Amino acid sequence: MTDIPQTGPLPDGQTGPRPGSLLVTDDRTKRRNRAEARFKAYGIAALAIGMAFLAALLWAILSNGLTAFTQTYVQLDVPLLEEKLDKDGDRDPAKLAKVSTFGYAPLIEQALVEQVEATGVETELAPKALSKVLSGSAAAQLRDRVLANPELIGQTVSVELLASSRVDGYLKGRVSRASLARDKNLDAEHLDLIDAWREAGIVEKRFNWSFITGADASDSRPEQAGIGVAMLGSLFMMLVVLVLSLPIGVAASIYLEEFAPKNRFTDLIEVNISNLAAVPSIVFGILGLAVFIQFMHLPQSAPLVGGLVLTLMTLPTIIISTRASLKAVPPSIRDAALGVGASKMQAVMHHVLPLAMPGILTGTILGLAQALGETAPLLLIGMVGYIATNYPEGVAEGFLSPNSAMPAQIYEWAKRADPAFYERAWGGIIVLLVFLLAMNLIAVLLRRRFERRW
Amino acid sequence: MTPSWIALIVLAIAAAGFVLARSRALRAAAREGRRLHSLPGYYGWTAALYAALPALLLLAIWLVAQPAVTRMMVWPVLEAEASANAVPSLMMADVQRLAAGLDAAVETGRLSREAARDLPAGEMRAAMAAQGVALGSEVTSATRDAALRWRRLAGVGHLARTIAVIGLALAGAAWGVSRAAPDFRARNAVERAMRGTLISAALIAILTTVGIVLALIFNTIEFFRLYPASEFFFGTTWSPSFGGGSELGILPLLWGTLYISLIALLVAVPIGLFAAIYLAEYAHRNVRSWAKPMLEMLAGIPTIVYGLFALLTVGPLLVEAFGRGGYLGLGWMQGGTAVMTAGLVMGIMLVPFVSSLSDDIINAVPQSLRDGSLGLGATRSETIRQVVLPAALPGIVGAILLAASRAIGETMIVVLGAGAAARLSMNPFDAMTTVTAKIVSQLTGDADFSSPEALVAFALGMTLFVITLALNVVALWIVRRYREQYE
């Protein structure tokens, strides 16, 4: 175990450095050095695996989700025949509204047939089958447009109609001719038509605003589904969380950090808070279900209830971070305030709290980000299974009427049978992550800008 | 008057009280030629707080209590029918909807006050349909009577609420104004009230815990009344059927939970620990400054994302490798959802959790211990293995326990990635299910909490709560004890 060179004459016939010299590494040292290198390599490998996980996750999200932001549309010239839509010719909105989407479907079929002839594609598809390339909502889309602008009746208008999700999938590479063999919704012949139309510029992919702003759609219309309404539901929930958890969290922290005497009771509160921070989120969902819905009879699926549950869940996080930032304000500030005659309350409210505010806001934003991505408690208070097809009317409605939330909407899409919804789910995740990233960035910037070193 | 109007009026009274009390205190001081005890604003605040706090508190309590009390008083009308008919909560909902519909009809002028009172039961449904209120079934006379009674009680209640709350606010304001005299210690009074508010905010943490425990205990007791506890804790089959005759044994669920958590920890602990050791002991400052936030990004990603990743990416990949006709030709895996899928993805989720906790703990080991070991000629890895890790061991064990508690309570990954079949199997490629996944499946979309199949979720929640609480308490105790050791 010693590196001191041996002294004395060399044994007979031996050349070179003496055994045990500092100039040679003996087997034992080599072994130890190898172990050292190995150990370091384990560390690097672990870190690399962690990074690889992150990369794989991000790659999966982006490669699967980005396509949700484009959507296929079909450009059609639809003749809005007066005798079909407005027999009396007086453009009375009440009468116009009586024509259901079934009144519009033949017009679209006719337009499709004309378009087929105009582009000179040979197809054996019947007019009825042709309309399968369009979304089931195409007629409703046209009807909404006519009702909004009755002057269009009698003209031939050029409209962009949503293509069906299979056609959309074909343009995005999700659907192939082989995979259509067992599919009743579309045939290979349709695809020939689509190919021809694509060259003619009639079928086109473009940015999908309605995914970001739109509402959820029924099971059979993935092409129409959007995350806008769920986004609004999340917004209302976050408002509830912000309005409740920031004042309550700050008040609780001020008490515990500045005023609480050291006794059993405050110990109990402290232990409670650290335990609540580690309670599984689903337990908060059970609490919300039992207390807010079963006991207090608040409306199911309402953002108000979701917000209340998430408030209880994020309170410990906010309290812990707020206490840390209160603790970071040096005692000299308090002493100075007390020294010029301020009361304890004045010292805290006028001096300590404003100085701790940047840290408190950072913690609150991070707490909100955590609440925004939380799903499990929302499942229990009924925010899943509800199809959010309408925007809430007004603010009170926004808090009290059933709605979904972004993560709940993603879960809902992930459960549906049609793979076209998976694309929507990944796309929804991108939207959610963009929000989370923005919130984290704000938190980091806030910290950089206002953080004080004492 | 709606609650928001009442609240606004209370706030207006408080504002008026503020102005009055402040000016009264100033006038009194000027008249008597002496100085006020506190700043003039504090006299105003006293009156404002006396006016607003009790009144708003009363309003809040009233809002919660009134529906419950009304429900209790209306119930006798329905009781006769309830025994023959179905679910009480649904009948009550009908009554409430009918009452609300009648209110709306009177408000819009579709029905006169008298007509609403005298409308026979048979015509009610049509009248409500005209109003845009859809009722589930024909209105029975008991329902009609109950709805009318509801309206009467609600009307009385609302009137009483308005009078009581506004009266209380006025009384408080008057009391506050009357006390505004120079020798009244207004600041102390305001600060006492503020302190009370702070304490009650801190109490919400306790209330939450109490709420959780009560919600779980009451429903669990209810469940055990319908289903024997011994069969729940020792039953080996889980097959709920809402038609009755379910077997609700928790063992398969616990097994699935523990198996998935075990795999998750097998993934997360080595990776997280080695990453933490590397970052704390070897990495250059620059590497650390970008690698640590990157790793912690994994912790900021919502669990629904991991769930989707398990369901749509990892599951299919594993099937391609281990499934029938896969690369390895093993045929172990039937479908994408399996213990392995959920366990692997959960492991990824826990890596940053383990690594950042261990990182803190390793950094808390005093530098002198390392210096001593290095000075004796040990290599870095020897120092870490023989000095730093043993010193940090209790903390690391605590971190692993916390990670285990996270794994056991995790929901979204197992709901999407682990499957729905409850079985006791050793094959990690089988679909299994967990306690959390079954809580979700037993409680979603169901508002009726009377069947054992729904109530079992509370017993499952109780089990989960107790297990995670025990793990947390032990872990926090270990971590805290260890931290104090070197401070």
Boltz contact constraints between the chains, C-beta under 6 A:
constraints:
  - contact:
      token1: [A, 32]
      token2: [B, 379]
      max_distance: 6.0
  - contact:
      token1: [A, 35]
      token2: [B, 381]
      max_distance: 6.0
  - contact:
      token1: [A, 36]
      token2: [B, 379]
      max_distance: 6.0
  - contact:
      token1: [A, 36]
      token2: [B, 381]
      max_distance: 6.0
  - contact:
      token1: [A, 39]
      token2: [B, 381]
      max_distance: 6.0
  - contact:
      token1: [A, 40]
      token2: [B, 282]
      max_distance: 6.0
  - contact:
      token1: [A, 42]
      token2: [B, 274]
      max_distance: 6.0
  - contact:
      token1: [A, 43]
      token2: [B, 274]
      max_distance: 6.0
  - contact:
      token1: [A, 43]
      token2: [B, 277]
      max_distance: 6.0
  - contact:
      token1: [A, 43]
      token2: [B, 278]
      max_distance: 6.0
  - contact:
      token1: [A, 43]
      token2: [B, 282]
      max_distance: 6.0
  - contact:
      token1: [A, 46]
      token2: [B, 271]
      max_distance: 6.0
  - contact:
      token1: [A, 46]
      token2: [B, 274]
      max_distance: 6.0
  - contact:
      token1: [A, 46]
      token2: [B, 275]
      max_distance: 6.0
  - contact:
      token1: [A, 47]
      token2: [B, 275]
      max_distance: 6.0
  - contact:
      token1: [A, 47]
      token2: [B, 278]
      max_distance: 6.0
  - contact:
      token1: [A, 49]
      token2: [B, 271]
      max_distance: 6.0
  - contact:
      token1: [A, 50]
      token2: [B, 275]
      max_distance: 6.0
  - contact:
      token1: [A, 50]
      token2: [B, 295]
      max_distance: 6.0
  - contact:
      token1: [A, 50]
      token2: [B, 351]
      max_distance: 6.0
  - contact:
      token1: [A, 53]
      token2: [B, 348]
      max_distance: 6.0
  - contact:
      token1: [A, 54]
      token2: [B, 298]
      max_distance: 6.0
  - contact:
      token1: [A, 57]
      token2: [B, 309]
      max_distance: 6.0
  - contact:
      token1: [A, 60]
      token2: [B, 309]
      max_distance: 6.0
  - contact:
      token1: [A, 60]
      token2: [B, 313]
      max_distance: 6.0
  - contact:
      token1: [A, 248]
      token2: [B, 201]
      max_distance: 6.0
  - contact:
      token1: [A, 248]
      token2: [B, 204]
      max_distance: 6.0
  - contact:
      token1: [A, 251]
      token2: [B, 198]
      max_distance: 6.0
  - contact:
      token1: [A, 251]
      token2: [B, 201]
      max_distance: 6.0
  - contact:
      token1: [A, 252]
      token2: [B, 201]
      max_distance: 6.0
  - contact:
      token1: [A, 252]
      token2: [B, 202]
      max_distance: 6.0
  - contact:
      token1: [A, 254]
      token2: [B, 198]
      max_distance: 6.0
  - contact:
      token1: [A, 255]
      token2: [B, 198]
      max_distance: 6.0
  - contact:
      token1: [A, 255]
      token2: [B, 199]
      max_distance: 6.0
  - contact:
      token1: [A, 255]
      token2: [B, 202]
      max_distance: 6.0
  - contact:
      token1: [A, 256]
      token2: [B, 202]
      max_distance: 6.0
  - contact:
      token1: [A, 269]
      token2: [B, 202]
      max_distance: 6.0
  - contact:
      token1: [A, 269]
      token2: [B, 205]
      max_distance: 6.0
  - contact:
      token1: [A, 272]
      token2: [B, 205]
      max_distance: 6.0
  - contact:
      token1: [A, 272]
      token2: [B, 206]
      max_distance: 6.0
  - contact:
      token1: [A, 272]
      token2: [B, 209]
      max_distance: 6.0
  - contact:
      token1: [A, 273]
      token2: [B, 205]
      max_distance: 6.0
  - contact:
      token1: [A, 274]
      token2: [B, 476]
      max_distance: 6.0
  - contact:
      token1: [A, 275]
      token2: [B, 472]
      max_distance: 6.0
  - contact:
      token1: [A, 278]
      token2: [B, 472]
      max_distance: 6.0
  - contact:
      token1: [A, 280]
      token2: [B, 409]
      max_distance: 6.0
  - contact:
      token1: [A, 280]
      token2: [B, 468]
      max_distance: 6.0
  - contact:
      token1: [A, 282]
      token2: [B, 411]
      max_distance: 6.0
  - contact:
      token1: [A, 282]
      token2: [B, 436]
      max_distance: 6.0
  - contact:
      token1: [A, 282]
      token2: [B, 439]
      max_distance: 6.0
  - contact:
      token1: [A, 283]
      token2: [B, 461]
      max_distance: 6.0
  - contact:
      token1: [A, 283]
      token2: [B, 465]
      max_distance: 6.0
  - contact:
      token1: [A, 286]
      token2: [B, 461]
      max_distance: 6.0
  - contact:
      token1: [A, 287]
      token2: [B, 211]
      max_distance: 6.0
  - contact:
      token1: [A, 287]
      token2: [B, 212]
      max_distance: 6.0
  - contact:
      token1: [A, 287]
      token2: [B, 215]
      max_distance: 6.0
  - contact:
      token1: [A, 290]
      token2: [B, 215]
      max_distance: 6.0
  - contact:
      token1: [A, 291]
      token2: [B, 211]
      max_distance: 6.0
  - contact:
      token1: [A, 291]
      token2: [B, 215]
      max_distance: 6.0
  - contact:
      token1: [A, 312]
      token2: [B, 208]
      max_distance: 6.0
  - contact:
      token1: [A, 345]
      token2: [B, 191]
      max_distance: 6.0
  - contact:
      token1: [A, 345]
      token2: [B, 194]
      max_distance: 6.0
  - contact:
      token1: [A, 373]
      token2: [B, 302]
      max_distance: 6.0
  - contact:
      token1: [A, 375]
      token2: [B, 304]
      max_distance: 6.0
  - contact:
      token1: [A, 375]
      token2: [B, 412]
      max_distance: 6.0
  - contact:
      token1: [A, 376]
      token2: [B, 411]
      max_distance: 6.0
  - contact:
      token1: [A, 376]
      token2: [B, 412]
      max_distance: 6.0
  - contact:
      token1: [A, 379]
      token2: [B, 440]
      max_distance: 6.0
  - contact:
      token1: [A, 379]
      token2: [B, 444]
      max_distance: 6.0
  - contact:
      token1: [A, 380]
      token2: [B, 443]
      max_distance: 6.0
  - contact:
      token1: [A, 385]
      token2: [B, 445]
      max_distance: 6.0
  - contact:
      token1: [A, 407]
      token2: [B, 302]
      max_distance: 6.0
  - contact:
      token1: [A, 407]
      token2: [B, 304]
      max_distance: 6.0
  - contact:
      token1: [A, 410]
      token2: [B, 304]
      max_distance: 6.0
  - contact:
      token1: [A, 411]
      token2: [B, 304]
      max_distance: 6.0
  - contact:
      token1: [A, 414]
      token2: [B, 308]
      max_distance: 6.0
  - contact:
      token1: [A, 422]
      token2: [B, 312]
      max_distance: 6.0
  - contact:
      token1: [A, 425]
      token2: [B, 308]
      max_distance: 6.0
  - contact:
      token1: [A, 429]
      token2: [B, 305]
      max_distance: 6.0
